[in-house]
Amino acid sequence: MGAPAALGITLEEFERLPGDGVQHEISAGRLITMPPPHFSHAKVALSVLKALLRYLAAEHWEVIPEAGYVLCSDPLTVRQPDLSVLSKKRFDTTKRGYCTGAPELAIEVISPSDDEDEIKLKIAQYLQYGTIEVWVLYPTTRQVQVFRADGGSTVLNASDTLDGGPVLPGFSIAVSDLFTV
């Protein structure tokens, strides 16, 4: 992740940032810039998206790639998971702007440019503001770490199976299938 920029940015200023291909998030009022994801990052996110779309077709959930969430307004915190899962009762197809509140499930695919401390902070913020589970995928090690709202976490290797936990009961996929790049 990029270095922090100006402190105290407002949501209105954030929304006016140029659409120049640079990704931005806000963490407790601090603007964070990130380079566009690498191809392998996008391919892993697509593998997860395809698996979730197959499962969610018959369920009451929506999977959304790259959506912004206002987790907190004071200090302003806007995060953008690579993928997020929301219950359809919370998902408003007519909504403009960012979703208010945290997704039930946030999914992050780690890129070489990601800062470990920033990822830890992002996970903590998702969980603090209402996310039930966070899945963090590590393409280089082919591992998935699952963080739960109860404070627990699990590391899964390529030979393990990722299940949907309390958010997506009945969903499961071999971890190795998530990294078929």
N, C-alpha and C positions, 0 to 999 in steps of 0.2 A: 504494500500500500504506500501511497505517496506521503510526503511530509504534510503536517498540518498547515493550514493557511490561516486566514483571518479568524479572529475570535468573535463570537457574538453575531454571527450571520442570522438574518431572519428568514423565515420560510419564503417570504415574497422575494428576497434577494436570491435565495437558493433557486427558486423557480425561474428566475430571469438569467441564470447562468447560460452561456452560449451552448448550443447543441453542436459541439465541435468534436464529438467522438470520445471525449474524456469523461469518465464516470466520476460521479461525486456522491459522497454521503456526508452526513453531519453527525458528529458524536459530541453530545453535551455542548453544542454551540460551536464546535471546532470543525471547519471544513476540511474534508479529506478528499484528495484527488487520487485516482487510480488509473493506470493504463488500461486500454481495452484488453479483454481476456485473450489468451493464446488459443490457437485452434484446438489443442488437446483439452483445454479447460471446457470449451464450448461442446466438444464431442462427449465428454463425461456428463455434462449437464443435460445434453440431449438424451443420453442413455437413461438417465434418471427420469427425465420428463416422459419419455415413451413408456417406461414401466408404470409410472404413476397414472398416465392417461388410460392405459388398459384397465387398471384397477378402478379408477375413479369414474369410468363411464357409467357404471351402474350405482354409484354412491352419491351422497349429497355433499360432494366436495368439489372444489375447483383447484387446479394446479396452475400457478401463474409464474412465468419466467420474468426475472429482472424488474419486478414491481417495487416501487418505493413505499415505505411505511413511515408515518410519523409516529414514532414510539412514545415520544414525550414532547410536550411543547415548552417546558421550562425546567432545565435548559433544553433547547431544541435539539432533538435527536431524530434524524431521518436515516433509515437503513434500507439497503436494497439487497436482499438475498438473491442468490443465483436462481433459486426456485423457491416458491412458497406455496403452502396448501392452506386454503381457507374453506370453512364450511359455507355452503351455498346460501345459508341464511344471512351470512355476513358479507357475501360477495354481491355487490351492486353493479350490474353491467352498465348502468347509466352514469356511474360516478365519474366525476372529473377530478383531476388532481391526485393526491396520494391517499392511500387507505389510512384511516386513523386507527391506531392500535396495532398490536402485533399479530402476525399470522399464527395459526395453531402449530404449524410445522415450518421451520425455516431450514433451507438447505444451502450450504456453502461448498463450493468446489475450490480447493486451495490452488493458487497459482504461485509460481516461483517468486513473483514480486510481492506477495502478501507478507505482512509483518506479523509475526507470531503474537506479540502483545496486543496488536490491534484486533486480531482474530479473537483472542480471548475476551477482550472487551466487548466486541460485537456479540459473541455468544452470551455473555453475562447480561447485556442489554436486552437481547431477545427474551431471555428467560425472566428477567426482572419485570418486563412490561407485558408478560402474558403468554409467551410462546410455550407450548407444552413440551415440544421436543425440537432439538436442533441436530441435524445431520451434517457432519463435516467430512467431506470426501477428500482423500489425499491421493491423487493420481500417481505420484512417484512411488509410494509404498503400497498402493492398491489396498488401502485401509479406509474404513469408515469409523468415525467416532460419533457416538450417539450421546447427546447431553439431554438430561431430563429435568423438568421443573422441580422435581423432588431433590435435586442436587446430585443424583447419581449419574454415572457415565459408563459407557462400555466401548471398548475398542474391538472392531471386527476386522478379520483378515480376509483375504481373497477366498479362502476355503469355507468361510462362515456364511450364514444367511442373515440378511437384514429383514426384520419384521416391522410392521407398521406401528407397533406399540399401541398406546391408548388412543392415538389420533386416527390411525388407519387399521383397525382390527381386521385380520384376515389377509392383509397384504404381506407378501414376502417375496424376496428375490435374492438370488445368490450374489454375494458381493462381487465376485469375479465378473458377473454380467454387467455391472455398472461401469466397468473399465474396459469395455470392448471398443477400443479406439482404433 
